[in-house]
Amino acid sequence: MSRGAKGAIRRPLALALAVLTLAGLLALAGPAGSATAASSCPGRKVRTLTFDAGTVHVYRKGSRYVCAVLVPRKQVMGKGGGKARKGTIRIRAWAGQWVRNKQHPAGPVTVHAGRRPVCVHARVGSVRYTSGWILR
C-alpha cells in the first residue's frame, strides 16, 4: 500500500473513534432535568426560604455574588391535575436595581451584592413572597 492509502484508512477510523468517545461522554453526563435546576447557581447554599407556593434557594459565591432559584410547588390534585405552577423571581442588592431573568423567570438570577444585604421577591400564581433584607 502506498502512503495515501494508509491515510485514507486512518481518517475514517479516527472519525469513528471521536464519535464513539463523544457519545460515551454524553451518556455519562446524562440528561439535564429539573433536579439540576436547584443547583444551577454557583457557590454555597446560604438560605432556603419556604412559603406557601414554593421554595427559594439562595446561594452565595465568595463574598460578592448572590444567586437565587425559585422551585414552585405542584398544585393540589383536582385544581389543575398536580401540574407544576409557573413562577417569577427578582432579587436586588441594597441601593441597587431589581434583577430578573427574562428567559427563565424562575431563575437562576444573579446579582453583584458585595457585602450589602439583598431582598428576594418571588411570585407563584397569585401568591407573593418578599424575604426582606437578608444576608447582612
N, C-alpha and C positions, 0 to 999 in steps of 0.2 A: 504494500500500500504506500501511496505517496503521502507527503505531509498534509496536503489539502484534504485527503480522505479522512485522516485521523481527526483533524479539526472539525470536519463536518459531523463526525460521530460524537465528539465531546460536547459540542454546543447543545444539542437536544438533551443529552444526559444531564448536563449542568442545569438546564432549564427545568427539567423534571424534578431534579433534586431540590431546587429552590422552591418550586410549587409545593412539593410534599412538606418541606420544612415550614413554610408559611401556613399551610393547612394544619399542621400539628400544633403550631403556636396558637392559632386561633381556637383550636379545640380545647387547649389547656386553659385559655383565658375564659372561655365560657360566655354565655350570653349576658349582656348587661341588663339587669332587671330593676325592679323597684327596690330591691334590697340594698342596692348600691346608692340609691338616691340620698339616703340619710348620711352616708359617709362621703358625699361628693365635695364637702368642704375640707380644705387642708387644715392641719393643726389639731389641737386637742379640744375635746368637748368640755365646755365650762358650765353650761346651763342646759336644762331641759325644762321648758315652760309648757305646762299642760293646761288646756282649757277645754270647755265642753265639746267643741267640734274638732279638736285635733291637738297636735303637739308641735312645738317649735324647738328645734335643736340649734343651740348657739355654740359656735366654735371660735377659738382664738388662735391665730398663727403668730407666734412671737409675742411682742407687746404692741404691735401696730395694727394688724388687720383683724376684723371681726366678720364672721360669716354666719348666716342663718338659713335654715331649711325648714319648710313647713310640711308636715305629714298629716293630711286630713284623715279623720276617722270615717269609716263607712257609715252610710245611712242605715237606720233600723229597717229590718225586713218589713215589707209592706208599704214603706214610704220611699219607693224608688228601687226596690229589689236588692238592697245591700250593695249598691254601687258606691265607689269612692267619689266623694264630692270634690269639686274644684275649689281652690283657694288662692289667695294672693298674700304676699308678704312684702313689707317695706322695712327698711332699717335706716337709722340715721345716728350719726355721732353728735355730741353736744356742739351746738353752733354750726352744724353742717346741714346739707340738703338731704331730703329723703331720697333713698336709692332703691330701685326695684329692678327686676329682671324682666324685660318685656317679652322675651321669647319663652321663658319658663317662669310664669307668675308665682309658683310655689317655691322657687329658689333653685339653686343657691344664690344668695345675694351677699356680696362682699363690700365692706366699707372700710376706708382707712380711718381708724379711730385714734391711733396713737395711744395716749393714756387717758383719753376722755371717755366718759360714760356713753352708753348707747341706749337707744329706745327702739323696740321692735313692735311693729303693728301688723297683726295678721287678721285675715278675714276668710271664713269658710261659710259659703252660703250667706245667710243673714247674720251669723254670729261673728262678732268682732272681739278682738283681744288686743290690749295695749299693755306692754310689760312695765312701763315706767322706766326710769333711768336705772340701768343695771351695769355691772362690771366697772365699778368706780375704781 
